[in-house]
Amino acid sequence: MTDKFVNLKKMFVKEINKIVLIGSGNVATHLALALTKKGKKIIHIYGRTISKVKKLAGKINSSFSDRPEDIPDDAELYIISVSDDAICDVLKKIDFANKLIVHTSGTSHIEILKNSSDNFGIFYPLQTFTADINIDFKNTPMCIEANTKENEILLSDLAKSISNNVYVISSEERKILHVCAVFVSNFSNFMYSIADDILEKHNLSFDILKPLILESAKKIISNKPKDVQTGPAFRKDQKTIEEHIDFLSDSEDYKNIYKILSDHIIKGHK
């Protein structure tokens, strides 16, 4: 009885293999490469900038166009990987005919897709993407959401083909994650940029700071960030803080950022 049930399941559960990709930016590029590497076929890439679309299509041997009417209608999944502001524009231009469609946004709600198809979801990689810098997708969290259980299974299986970390996450939870991702990645990187700028002005190399950056990141793998906080603000070393602020007096922006962060660290560790 059990064997028959398993065989029936294998007959009726579909696997996503043929994909149309809408977009050619950093997220779209890394997704296309990761999916292709795992044997999935990106049968077509559509985008507004034909030079970028053509370049990406050449990497994965896919057809491409900048005209919505050229998009094939026989794909099993349509991935919309464009900026949040452009998602609605894509949905207005393309008739998805109730095929399974997803977007890759960290903030846009799943409901934005409901008027374009009866089958829709989210396929969001929680990672920082930069052109021409390889990403280890196996360790990249994939956040999945779908309007039906069947679509959730399809998207989860696809995500598991490229990642070891797949999560079923609601739109509200995804927005929270995205806000936090901005803090830990985008804002942290901006702090690195400030340090790099200051060091360049004084003919010092940013390379000297890299071991510190790596060690700081390594600590929070097995500890809560608050438990491994260090520095003059954590120690409430007002003399050092004042000296630093005085040093930064030629840059009002950097000085204000330093003061705001130091004040919050002090408040957080009373």
N, C-alpha and C positions, 0 to 999 in steps of 0.2 A: 504493500500500500504506500509506504513511504517512498520507495524507488519510483513508482508511477507518478507521485506528486512532484518529485524533483524533476523528472523528465518533462512533465507538462510545464513546469515553471521555466525550464530552459527554452521551451518552444515559444512561449509567449512574452518573455521579458526581452525588450529591445535594448541594443547597445548602440551608443552614439559613435559613429565613425566618420560621417560626412558632415562637415561644418562650413558655414559661411561666416567670415569675419568681417565686421563692419568697423573700420578704423585702422589706422596704421601708425599710431603713436607708440610710446614706450611700452605700455601695458599690452597693447595688441601684439606688438612685435615679440615680446617675451612669451606670451601665451601661445602664439603661433609656433614658435620654435619648440617650446616644451611639448605641445600636443603632437606636433609632427614627429618629434623624436620618439614618442611612444606609439607610433603607428597610426595615429588619427590623420585623416585627410582633410586639409583645408582646401575645399574645392574652388573657393572664390574669395577674393578680398575686394571690398568696396571702400572707397574713401574720397574725400574732396580734393586732396593734393595728389595728382596722378603720379608725380615723380616718386613720392614716398611709397605709394601703393605698389608701384612697379618694382621698386627696390626690395620691398618685403616679399612680394610674390616671387621674385627671382630666387630668394633664399630657400623657399619651400616648394618651388615648382607648382605654383597655383595660377589660375586665371585671375584677372583683375579688371577693374573698371572704375570710372568716376561717374557712371550713370546708373541710377537706381533700376532702370528697366533691364539692365544686363545681369542683374543678380539672379542666379539659378533658383528655381522653386522646388528642387528635389533634395535639399539638405535636411539633415535630421536635427540640426541645431543652428540657430543664428545668434552669434555673439556680438552684442553692441558694445564696443570698447572705444568710446569717445568721451569728451569732457561732459560733465553734468549738464552744462548749458546746451549742449548739442543733441542730447538724447531725444528731446521732444521733436526737434527738427527731423531727425532720422525716422522717428515713428510716423510723422506726417507724410514722408516721401515714399515709404516702402510698404507694400501690401504683403504681410506675412502669412496670410491665408491659414491662420490658426496653427502654424508650425510652432515648435518650441523655441521661444526667444528668451534671451537673458541679457542683462547688462552687468558691467564690471565695476560700477560705481561704489564708493565707500559710504555715500550719504543718500543718494536718491532712493526713495521708497519703492518697494516692489509693485505697489499699486499703479505706478506710472505706466506700467506695461499692459494693464488689464483691458484696455480698450483696443489693443492692437492684435490680440490673440487670446484664445481660450487656454493656451499653454504658455506659461511664463515663469521666470525665476531670476535668481541672482547667482552669479559666478564671480565672486570677488576675491582676488588674491591679496592678502594683507602683507604687502612688501613694498620696499622702495625700489623703483625701477629707473635706470639710467641707460641711455642708448649706448650700445657696444660694451657694456659691462655685464658679464655673465651672472646669472642668478641660479642658485641651487634650489630648484622648485621642490625637490623632495622635502626640504625643511620649511617651505613656505606655507603658512596657514591658508587654506582655501575655505572661504565662508559661503555656505550654500543656503538658499531659500527657494521654495517653489510653491505654486498655488495648489498642487495636488501631491499626494503621496507618491504616485507613479513618477511624476516629474522630479520629485525630490530624489528618488532612487536613481533615476537616470543621471542626474547632475552629480550626485554623490559618487557614483561609479566612475564617471568621467574625471572628477576631481581626484579620486584615489589613484587614477592611472598616472598622475603627474606629481602627487603630493602624499606624504605620510601623515599630514595633519589636516584633516577635513572636519569641519564643524557645521552643523545645522544651526544657523543664527538668524534671528528675526531682524527685520529692518530697523527696529528701535535699538537692538543690541549692536547691530553693525554700525550705526551712527555713533554710539558711545565708543566703540573700538576705534573708529576713524578719528574722533577727537583726540583720543589718547595716543594714537599713532602719530598725530601731528606733534604732540608734546615730545614723545621719545625719539622721533626721527627728524622731522623737519626743523623743530626748534633747536634740538641738540646740534644738528648740522650747522645751523646759523651761529650757534655759540662757537663752533669750530672756525667758522668764517671770520668772526670777530677776532679770535685769537690769532689766526693767520694774518689778518690785516695789521694788527698791532706788531706782530713779530717782523713782518716785512718792513715796516717803517723803521725798525731798529736793527735791520740786517741780521736777524736771527731766523733759524730754520724751524718750520713747523714740525719737521721730523722728530725733533727732540721731545715733543709732546705725545707722539704716537704710542709709546709704551704705556704712558699714563692713561690714555684713552682706552686702550685694550684692556688694561687691568681693571679700570672702572666698570667697563661693560661686563667683564668676566665675573666680577663680584655679585652682580644682581642675578646671575643664573641660578645661584643656590641661596640667595638671601633677599629679604625684602629691601627695596631701595632705601627706605627710611632708616633701616638698621645699619647701613654702611655709609651713611653720609659723613663726610669729613670737611675740613676747611676752616678758615677763620670765622665765618658766620656761625658754623656749627659749634665752634669753641667759644663764641661770643668774644672774639679777640678784636675789640673796638679799635685799638691802636693800629693794627694791620689793616683793618677795613678802611679806616680814615686815610692811611697812606696810599692804599690802592685807589681810592676815590680821588685823592689829590693828583695821583699819577695820570688818571683818566680825565683830568679837567679840560684838556684840549679837545675832547669829544663829548659833547653834552649827551648824545644818544647812548654811547657806551657807558658813561657814568650813571645815567638813569637806570639802564638795564642792570648794572652791577648793584645799585642801591636797592632796586625792587626785589631782585632775587635774594640778596643778602637779608633783607628785612623778612621775607617769607621763610627763609631757612631758620632764622632766629625764632620767629613765631611758632614754627612747626616743631621746634625742639625745646620748648620751654619745659 
